[in-house]
Amino acid sequence: MRHFPPRRIVCLTEETVETLYLLGEQDRIVGVSGYTVRPPQVRREKPRVSAFVSADIPKILALEPDLVLAFSDLQAGIVADLVRAGVGVHVFNQRGIAGILAMIRTLGALVGVAERAEELAQGFEWRLAAIAATPRPSPRPKVYFEEWDDPLISGIGWVSELIEIAGGSDVFPELRQRQAAKDRIVSAETVREATPDVILASWCGKKVVPARIKQRAGWSDVPAVRDGRIVEIKSTIILQPGPAALTDGLDAIVQALWGESN
């Protein structure tokens, strides 16, 4: 970085944008991902410079960023181009709740507000603990989270953890540590045999169609289908590994499982 704290930051994914706003450091942001929708005012306040796996490199360079914040190996190509152009880049790779909290604390340190970031992270930790400690009826409802419909892809790490915090039981907990979506592909037969009580679906940016889920061969006797417990959770609040998932995303899971809000 040419300056510390960095004066001009480009965020290539949404969760770092939301975190910087929550830290009161939004004035440092000079460019964001086109998928950024949180907080709502960001779309009118910040120029869009990237998709997820592609970016307008000349546009980013024209913004003269001190720091670009990226996410995971999926943005490695963008990162390589920026590094070759001499831009400072930090790549996060959080895939679970602990990683999300670490991202918040690290980002706070990167922009010189470590104490504020610690308070923010602790607030989330206390909230998660309180929800996890809420008494719930037994047994826990079995939950299948569907991240994509063709092929069927089960939930990533932080989603699986949030289901358990909300009082549910993920039917595929062994898959949560598999980072790549292709490694979380499940068969329709396997889901049917898991007999989920609730199906939560978030099709990564496209609208969930419950009717299609109901029509899958052999699924009519799946408890979630039989009892009409198929619930869409918007991808913007559950598939971003940041504050949105720990707040609105978790609240949506609690609402789907127990019909209550926090």
C-alpha positions, -999 to 999 in steps of 0.1 A, spaced: 0 0 0 12 35 -7 -6 49 23 -16 35 57 -44 35 64 -53 31 27 -72 61 14 -87 45 -17 -101 9 -16 -117 -12 -42 -139 -41 -30 -144 -70 -54 -171 -87 -33 -199 -75 -12 -190 -86 24 -160 -62 27 -181 -33 15 -207 -40 41 -180 -44 68 -164 -11 59 -198 7 61 -204 -9 95 -170 3 107 -178 38 95 -150 37 69 -171 38 37 -155 70 25 -124 49 17 -143 28 -9 -139 41 -44 -151 10 -64 -173 -21 -57 -186 -53 -73 -217 -50 -95 -233 -75 -71 -231 -52 -41 -265 -43 -27 -257 -38 10 -262 -13 24 -288 0 0 -272 33 -6 -240 18 -20 -254 14 -55 -258 52 -58 -227 61 -39 -200 39 -54 -190 30 -90 -192 -6 -100 -160 -21 -114 -163 -58 -114 -186 -89 -116 -174 -119 -96 -148 -137 -118 -142 -107 -141 -133 -71 -137 -127 -39 -156 -90 -37 -149 -85 -3 -166 -114 11 -147 -99 -1 -114 -65 12 -122 -80 46 -131 -94 48 -96 -58 47 -83 -66 23 -54 -41 20 -25 -57 -14 -18 -80 -39 -36 -99 -65 -15 -106 -97 -32 -121 -131 -23 -108 -167 -29 -91 -185 -57 -121 -177 -79 -107 -142 -83 -71 -153 -88 -71 -141 -124 -82 -106 -115 -57 -105 -86 -29 -116 -109 -36 -87 -133 -37 -62 -105 -5 -74 -89 13 -72 -122 1 -36 -124 16 -28 -91 -16 -26 -70 -17 -38 -34 -42 -66 -30 -55 -85 0 -73 -118 -7 -97 -131 19 -108 -168 19 -133 -172 47 -156 -202 44 -169 -205 80 -182 -183 108 -147 -182 124 -133 -170 91 -160 -143 87 -151 -130 122 -114 -131 113 -121 -112 81 -138 -84 101 -109 -81 125 -83 -83 98 -101 -57 77 -103 -34 107 -66 -37 112 -59 -30 75 -78 3 77 -65 13 111 -96 8 132 -88 -25 149 -106 -16 181 -138 -8 163 -135 -40 143 -130 -60 175 -162 -45 190 -181 -53 158 -169 -89 157 -176 -94 194 -211 -81 189 -217 -107 162 -202 -134 185 -226 -125 214 -256 -124 190 -247 -159 176 -242 -173 211 -276 -159 223 -294 -174 193 -277 -207 198 -286 -208 235 -323 -202 228 -344 -232 240 -359 -251 211 -382 -281 209 -367 -315 203 -358 -332 180 -340 -307 159 -356 -303 124 -335 -319 97 -326 -292 71 -314 -296 35 -299 -263 21 -298 -262 -16 -273 -237 -31 -280 -247 -67 -306 -268 -85 -287 -283 -115 -268 -302 -103 -280 -302 -67 -254 -285 -45 -256 -285 -7 -247 -256 16 -212 -242 22 -195 -241 56 -210 -210 72 -245 -219 60 -243 -253 76 -230 -237 109 -258 -211 109 -284 -238 104 -271 -255 136 -270 -222 155 -306 -216 145 -316 -249 160 -316 -271 129 -296 -301 119 -279 -300 85 -285 -333 67 -251 -331 50 -227 -317 77 -198 -337 63 -198 -316 32 -195 -282 49 -157 -282 48 -156 -287 11 -149 -252 -4 -156 -259 -40 -192 -261 -51 -184 -291 -73 -174 -310 -42 -208 -305 -26 -229 -320 -53 -255 -344 -40 -279 -367 -58 -317 -363 -57 -318 -398 -42 -294 -390 -14 -315 -359 -5 -347 -380 -5 -331 -406 17 -320 -379 42 -358 -371 47 -353 -334 55 -381 -317 75 -372 -283 59 -357 -274 26 -340 -240 24 -330 -229 -11 -309 -201 -24 -300 -206 -60 -270 -183 -61 -286 -153 -78 -316 -168 -95 -352 -171 -82 -360 -203 -64 -390 -221 -79 -405 -244 -52 -428 -261 -77 -398 -275 -95 -385 -289 -62 -419 -305 -54 -420 -322 -88 -387 -341 -85 -391 -378 -89 -397 -395 -56 -397 -364 -35 -434 -363 -28 -429 -383 4 -400 -361 16 -413 -345 48 -404 -309 37 -422 -314 4 -452 -332 20 -456 -305 46 -449 -275 23 -418 -264 42 -397 -252 12 -383 -217 19 -363 -194 -3 -335 -174 13 -322 -146 -8 -286 -152 -19 -277 -116 -10 -282 -124 27 -269 -160 30 -243 -167 3 -221 -137 11 -196 -147 39 -199 -115 59 -222 -95 82 -253 -102 61 -252 -140 67 -247 -134 105 -277 -111 107 -304 -112 81 -294 -146 68 -295 -162 103 -327 -145 111 -343 -159 79 -332 -194 89 -347 -190 124 -379 -177 108 -381 -207 84 -375 -232 112 -395 -218 140 -417 -191 126 -401 -164 147 -378 -135 142 -350 -121 165 
